[in-house]
Amino acid sequence: MIQVLIADDHALFRHGLRSLLETLDYLEVIGESDDGQSTIDLAASLQPDLILMDIEMPGCNGLEAARKIKARFPRTKILIISMHTDRSFVRQAVQAGIEGYIVKGASFHELRLALESVINNIPFLSPILLGPVLNDYKNLTPEDEANARFEKLTSREKQIFKLIVEGQGRQEIANQLFISPKTVDRHKINLKEKLSLTSELQLKNFAKLLNNK
């Protein structure tokens, strides 16, 4: 059973979405929130498998909440459900690490497709969003792509990336950040996976792309 948290500041929308989700026998709605910070708090306490989240919410918006949740709980999947179709919102959401993005005008059939895709680790975008996103992708420079991947790192991973590029070794990094060498190793594995890199030489070449931006 997939446990779901619904995050939207409109109570009627939350209740309507909950009713639809309750018709699916593989989902269980375990909580609702109406702002970004409470969504972050519930993600920590309930640890849902999936969060259905709006962008426009009071205080901490959905994009910022998504960044913070993915940094702390990378296994939690996030499906954005938003009225915004502007490619800048889609780009920011993807950079935040979300797994799917659909528009609020989508049909229940499209919602089911999105849910099934995200649950099965297949990214999903509403068809209406694909044209602008593909155009954006065509225009991306290597520097743009490097920066987009870099922004997926946590603040600690960015610190360690910087120290590696500066030539500091495992123990030096551990001493400087007051963490254990094993923790350094774990962060290095995570950041290499997120950047799709395998060696420290590749990390240094990647850093050159960031500096050229």
C-alpha positions in Angstrom: 0.0 0.0 0.0 1.4 3.4 -1.1 1.0 6.0 1.7 0.1 9.5 0.4 0.2 13.0 1.8 -1.9 15.7 0.1 -0.5 19.3 0.3 -2.8 22.1 -1.0 -4.1 25.3 0.6 -7.6 24.8 -0.8 -9.6 22.5 1.4 -12.2 21.7 -1.3 -9.5 20.6 -3.7 -7.8 18.5 -1.0 -11.1 16.8 -0.1 -12.0 16.2 -3.8 -8.5 14.8 -4.5 -8.7 12.6 -1.4 -12.1 11.2 -2.6 -10.6 10.3 -6.0 -7.5 8.7 -4.5 -9.6 6.6 -2.1 -11.1 4.8 -5.2 -7.7 3.4 -5.9 -7.0 0.3 -3.8 -3.2 0.6 -3.9 -3.2 4.1 -2.2 -3.8 5.2 1.3 -4.1 8.9 2.2 -2.4 9.3 5.6 -2.5 13.1 5.9 -3.3 16.5 4.6 -1.5 19.9 4.9 -2.3 23.4 3.7 1.1 25.1 3.7 4.7 24.4 2.8 6.1 24.2 6.4 3.4 21.9 7.7 4.1 19.7 4.6 7.8 19.5 5.6 6.8 18.7 9.2 4.4 15.9 8.1 6.9 14.5 5.7 9.2 14.1 8.6 6.7 12.6 11.1 4.6 10.5 8.7 7.3 9.6 6.1 4.8 9.1 3.2 5.8 7.2 0.1 4.3 10.0 -2.1 3.4 13.6 -1.7 0.9 15.3 -4.0 1.7 18.9 -3.7 0.6 22.3 -5.1 3.1 25.1 -5.7 1.1 28.1 -4.5 0.9 27.7 -0.7 1.3 30.2 2.2 4.7 30.8 3.6 7.1 28.2 2.2 5.8 27.4 -1.3 5.6 24.0 -2.8 8.9 24.3 -4.7 10.9 25.3 -1.6 9.1 22.6 0.4 10.0 20.0 -2.3 13.7 21.0 -2.2 13.8 20.6 1.5 11.9 17.4 1.6 14.0 15.8 -1.2 17.2 16.9 0.6 16.1 15.2 3.8 14.0 12.3 2.5 15.2 11.5 -1.1 13.1 8.3 -1.2 9.9 10.3 -0.8 8.4 10.8 -4.2 6.7 14.1 -5.1 4.1 14.7 -7.7 3.3 18.4 -8.3 -0.3 19.2 -9.1 -0.5 22.9 -10.1 -2.4 25.4 -12.2 1.0 26.8 -13.5 2.0 25.7 -16.9 4.8 28.2 -17.3 8.1 26.3 -18.1 10.0 28.3 -15.4 7.8 26.6 -12.8 8.3 23.2 -14.4 12.1 23.7 -14.6 12.3 24.8 -10.9 10.2 21.8 -9.9 12.4 19.3 -11.8 15.5 21.0 -10.4 14.0 20.5 -6.9 14.0 16.7 -7.6 10.3 16.0 -8.1 9.2 12.9 -10.0 6.1 14.3 -11.7 4.2 17.4 -12.6 0.6 17.6 -13.8 -1.8 20.5 -14.3 -4.9 20.9 -12.2 -7.1 20.7 -15.3 -5.9 17.1 -15.9 -8.4 14.3 -16.2 -8.6 11.5 -13.6 -7.2 9.2 -16.2 -4.1 11.4 -16.5 -3.8 11.6 -12.7 -3.9 7.8 -12.6 -1.2 7.6 -15.3 0.9 10.1 -13.4 0.5 8.2 -10.1 1.4 4.8 -11.7 4.4 6.2 -13.5 5.8 8.0 -10.4 5.2 4.9 -8.2 7.1 2.8 -10.7 10.0 5.3 -10.8 9.1 6.7 -14.2 9.1 10.5 -14.4 5.8 12.0 -15.6 4.8 15.4 -17.1 1.4 16.4 -18.4 1.4 16.3 -22.2 0.6 20.1 -22.3 4.0 20.7 -20.6 6.1 18.6 -22.9 6.5 21.1 -25.7 7.9 23.9 -23.7 10.1 21.6 -21.7 11.6 19.9 -24.8 12.3 23.4 -26.3 14.0 24.3 -23.1 16.1 21.1 -23.2 17.1 21.8 -26.8 18.5 25.2 -25.8 20.4 24.0 -22.8 24.2 24.5 -22.9 26.5 22.0 -21.1 26.9 24.7 -18.4 23.1 24.9 -17.9 22.9 21.1 -17.6 25.8 21.1 -15.1 24.2 23.8 -12.9 20.8 22.0 -13.0 22.4 18.8 -11.7 24.5 20.7 -9.2 21.4 22.3 -7.7 20.1 18.8 -6.8 22.9 18.4 -4.2 22.2 19.1 -0.5 24.2 21.9 1.1 26.5 19.4 2.8 27.2 17.6 -0.6 28.0 21.0 -2.1 30.5 21.7 0.7 32.2 18.3 0.1 32.2 18.8 -3.7 34.0 22.1 -3.2 36.6 20.6 -0.9 37.2 17.7 -3.2 37.7 20.0 -6.2 40.1 22.0 -4.1 42.2 18.9 -3.6 41.4 18.0 0.0 41.5 14.4 1.0 39.1 12.3 2.9 40.5 12.9 6.4 41.0 16.6 5.7 37.4 17.0 4.7 36.3 15.1 7.8 38.3 17.3 10.1 37.2 20.5 8.5 33.5 19.6 8.6 33.6 17.8 12.0 32.2 14.6 10.6 33.6 11.1 10.3 35.6 9.8 7.2 32.8 7.3 6.7 30.3 10.1 6.5 32.5 11.8 3.9 32.5 8.6 1.9 28.7 8.4 2.0 28.3 12.0 0.9 30.8 11.4 -1.9 28.8 8.4 -3.2 25.6 10.3 -3.1 26.9 13.4 -4.9 28.5 11.3 -7.6 25.3 9.5 -8.2 23.3 12.7 -8.4 25.8 14.2 -10.8 26.2 11.0 -12.8 30.0 11.0 -12.3 32.3 8.2 -11.3 35.7 9.7 -10.5 37.3 12.7 -8.9 38.8 13.8 -12.2 35.2 13.9 -13.6 34.2 16.0 -10.6 37.0 18.5 -11.3 36.0 18.7 -15.0 32.4 19.2 -13.9 33.5 22.0 -11.6 35.0 23.8 -14.7 31.6 23.8 -16.4 30.1 25.4 -13.3 32.8 28.1 -13.2 32.2 28.8 -16.9 28.5 29.6 -16.3 
